[in-house]
Amino acid sequence: MSHATPFLAAQNVSQIVANPQATQAHDLHILRDVNFTIEAGQSVAIVGASGSGKTTLLGMLAGLDSPSHGQLFLAHEDLTLMDEESRAELRKHQVAFIFQNFQLLPSLTALENIMLPLEVKGTDNANALAGQYLNHVGLGQRGHHYPHQLSGGEQQRVAIARAFAAQAPILFADEPTGNLDTQTGHHIIELLFELNQQHHTTLVLVTHDVQLAQRCQRRLSLTAGQLTELVDV
Amino acid sequence: MFKLAARLAWRDWRGGELSLLFAALLLAITSVTSISLFTHHVKQAMVSQGADLIAADLRLNSSQALPEDWAVQARNLSIQQAHVSQFQAMVFADNGMQLASVKAVSNHYPLRGELSVGGAAFDQGIVIAHGPKQGDIWPDSRLLASLNASVNDSINVGDLSLTISRVLITEPDQASGFASFAPRAMMHLSDIAATHAVQTGSRITHRWLLAGDKSALTSLQQQITPLLSSGQRWQSPTDGNANMAATLDKAEQFLLLAGSLAVVLAGVALSLSARRYSLRQAKHVALLKCLGLKPKQLRLLYLSQMVLLALFVLIISLPLAWGLYQGLTLLMVDYIQTSSSTPALAPFILGAGTGVLCLLAFVLPPMLALAKVAPAEVLRQSSNQKKANIGHLAIGFGAVILLVYWHSQSLLISSALILGVVVILLLLALLTHQLIKLGNTIRPHLGQGAKIGWANLVRRKHQNSLQVAIFGLALMLLFSLVSVRSFLIDDWRQQLTQDTPNLFLFNIYQEQRQSLLGSMKQQGLTTEGLTFFPIARARLAKPKVDNPRGDRELNLTWSKALPAGNSISQGRWWHNSSTAPLEVSIEADYAKSMGLGLGQTLTFNVAGIEKNAILSNLRKVDWSSMQPNFFFVFSQPLVEANSASYMASVYIAPKDRSKLGPLLREQPTISMLDVDQVLQQVQRVVTQLSLAVEGILIMVLGAGILVLVASIQASIDERRHESAILRTLGASKALIRSILLVEYASLGFVAGLIAGLGAEAVVAVLQNQLFQMPVQLHWPLWVLTPFIGMILIGACGWWFNRSVITTPPLRTLKQT
């Protein structure tokens, strides 16, 4: 691992989707020449309107997808030089996720959903650790309930517990409050930042919730695939 | 990884995700294994019935005595043995004498089947385990009647005086053709020498009866076959009786066909449920990838899960299949009996092998392909419903071909089925597309529920074409099987009606015909349907045929009309037989084996006089009709009417059998061949087989229903989601129910219509090619099948979609 490379960065990243019914001139540019660098421990919000390419950028930063052009760095590693196998290995140790639609497996209980990343890593005391995280998010009594028996806010709390249980240094969150009402969303934001501080995690989140974006140290704005950094005045 | 796979598999199982896949695999293995076990059992029963007809598992017929060391070889292989020698000899009693066919048997005779004896002529027989002991003789009812003797009298065979200890009623190996017209006497083998009736050069037939382990018998047969001389030949249970063999053959073909259909149906069910499972797993895979699982690990994960599933299903399905088979045989214990009850290993291997192959071909490809799901899929809001992968379909189809061939071991069954499946799938997809388009035009005139139902049908036309194809395929296979079963059983039953002749009368001279009829009437015996066939004996002089059959003396007959049960396969039957030159008609297969062709002039030697006849037609003969059948029929009498002898066949009811003794005493010169026992055996087999066929049919029907369920389940998620949306928009339960009913009933109607036509085509090919029977059309099938499809699929769709209506819409929407 070379520290000459940035911790988390995009360098000249573009994403182009070919339009099957048109010529090259009409190809869809989801991201255009995106550049930024994020230091370890920072919290960064990517904001923008629907369809501006926020989720695509997040997915690429996390190594879930590859760009058409440019370089991406995750935990000092150049993602664009890695195949799917190595990216998966990197994710296993470095990355955790929180999704807008929670992505809890419906056939697993709340506790088992939290155990899943620990089991994938082969952690021995997955059950006990998962129990601790479940208590942390205030759902200690709901461990044996299935996702469909939980409210949206409760499901997102389980998802947050799962993300922190992975004990990864980088946390990506895609619209974590997007499916929740304002009050529940507020509780979730508090929980997210509280845990983030406790674990010193690098947090990258995508949102159009102004309140949430304000809690982050930096805010990057995407408009029609182009990125600008918002500076407080 | 295996531990993680086991944990995830257990959680999927608990959540019901794996249940349909489990059910499909369970059904595939259970149905194939139990059908195979049952087929094996029926085959064993058939062989055992056949074995009864030769009184052994294997028999060597020989015109000369057998070397001593062969018996030693058989003993070394722990094979049971018995010897039978048969010859003709005069039997003398105080009140008469009669030429008899003497059967001398050793101690262990019979090895298979039952011997029954009585205390007087034409008694009801009592089963006895062995033949007569030394010094005893058992004449049959005919011999006893013609000798005017009774039990405890002494009679002489050649120089030896023997005591009549019982009357022979039935013997298992009685049906040794029509060669022995003389009445029977059974004595002990060791008494032959003392009779002095058998001298060097006497015509004597030796039969070496063997029974025991199949592999030991095969091994003995292999050792001895190279040493056989021209007058020695093996006889196995299946070639014991042509009539029975044909019946058994058809039954076996049916069982193989049914087994193959079960495999196809199980494959389709598995393929459908595997597809649904893999679609539902896509998000899981994306999430697991986000958590850092590599594609290789994911493949290993799913492979391990499938291995676990296979093991679990095998552990349950094999004993279940055994139980089912036991239940079925228990139900039919009175009808289907085998001598051996050892469970065969082969059906279990076949069942397990089929399951594993199905899993590899239908389930594994979509599972392994899951590893290709992009991890970014997890960020998408809606799931990406992928179209069926052509490669996976090709693998599945290849596996079906392989499996059908493995089961049927018949290229004909395999190709007829595969071709039928391909054609029906194409036809179904095409027709559904067109019908749905047509429905578009009538939609404006329908009620609200029907309108939305039709709109759904049109919107999902590709998916619906596939679903109709699957419904249609399952229905077609089921309809085919039901009609094959019906015509097969009808054919068997027709073959053996209640009044099938069971008594053949020979050596009747012209002037005796009236007196025979008179005697029969006097005894109160029916003479209805009794026809006399003239017989002359002759040899084919020219052309010289290089075939042992051609050198034999033949029984010939002549007739103006085509005999009943015969049909012309080539040439024309004669019209004006009295003036035209002599013509001859020959049984088609016989003519072929002799190399004789239409228009050829043949020369026959009839009692020293040469007669020329033109071969004017070839006939197909129904050998199973139990009517007198002839290889050669001439257009004009070959001998003077008063020098011809006649034969006839007649049905004697069981209650009238006691009247045969007095009849024979009145007509002592007439010979009689009683085939009642053979007929009863055939009838028993037919009853057994009919039941077996019904049992198998029920199992295959189960497989068919599972395919329907799997197919309905495959689209249930989508329907549930749509219904939830409709209900939130204010649709009543009744409206949703009517939408579902319209959708499924329409699909069922189309599927039933095409399945009926497809089944007709498949059945016609099978009737013509596989069962060698005339093709019949079943028009009620065409009318009924659309409605059967409509009701069956409408009902299945409604039943399995109940949860679509009853689940609160909010829960459905939350889950998706």
HADDOCK unambig.tbl for C-alpha pairs under 7 A between the chains (distance, minus, plus):
assign (segid A and resid 59 and name CA) (segid B and resid 376 and name CA) 6.05 0.50 0.50
assign (segid A and resid 64 and name CA) (segid B and resid 375 and name CA) 5.16 0.50 0.50
assign (segid A and resid 64 and name CA) (segid B and resid 376 and name CA) 4.99 0.50 0.50
assign (segid A and resid 65 and name CA) (segid B and resid 376 and name CA) 6.01 0.50 0.50
assign (segid A and resid 85 and name CA) (segid B and resid 294 and name CA) 5.08 0.50 0.50
assign (segid A and resid 85 and name CA) (segid B and resid 295 and name CA) 6.50 0.50 0.50
assign (segid A and resid 88 and name CA) (segid B and resid 289 and name CA) 6.42 0.50 0.50
assign (segid A and resid 88 and name CA) (segid B and resid 292 and name CA) 4.35 0.50 0.50
assign (segid A and resid 88 and name CA) (segid B and resid 293 and name CA) 5.81 0.50 0.50
assign (segid A and resid 88 and name CA) (segid B and resid 294 and name CA) 5.28 0.50 0.50
assign (segid A and resid 89 and name CA) (segid B and resid 292 and name CA) 5.53 0.50 0.50
assign (segid A and resid 89 and name CA) (segid B and resid 294 and name CA) 6.87 0.50 0.50
assign (segid A and resid 91 and name CA) (segid B and resid 290 and name CA) 6.66 0.50 0.50
assign (segid A and resid 91 and name CA) (segid B and resid 291 and name CA) 6.44 0.50 0.50
assign (segid A and resid 91 and name CA) (segid B and resid 292 and name CA) 4.89 0.50 0.50
assign (segid A and resid 92 and name CA) (segid B and resid 291 and name CA) 5.47 0.50 0.50
assign (segid A and resid 92 and name CA) (segid B and resid 292 and name CA) 3.78 0.50 0.50
assign (segid A and resid 105 and name CA) (segid B and resid 284 and name CA) 6.66 0.50 0.50
assign (segid A and resid 107 and name CA) (segid B and resid 11 and name CA) 6.20 0.50 0.50
assign (segid A and resid 107 and name CA) (segid B and resid 12 and name CA) 5.84 0.50 0.50
assign (segid A and resid 107 and name CA) (segid B and resid 15 and name CA) 4.69 0.50 0.50
assign (segid A and resid 108 and name CA) (segid B and resid 11 and name CA) 6.24 0.50 0.50
assign (segid A and resid 117 and name CA) (segid B and resid 291 and name CA) 5.82 0.50 0.50
assign (segid A and resid 119 and name CA) (segid B and resid 4 and name CA) 6.81 0.50 0.50
assign (segid A and resid 120 and name CA) (segid B and resid 293 and name CA) 6.93 0.50 0.50
assign (segid A and resid 148 and name CA) (segid B and resid 814 and name CA) 6.88 0.50 0.50
assign (segid A and resid 148 and name CA) (segid B and resid 815 and name CA) 6.48 0.50 0.50
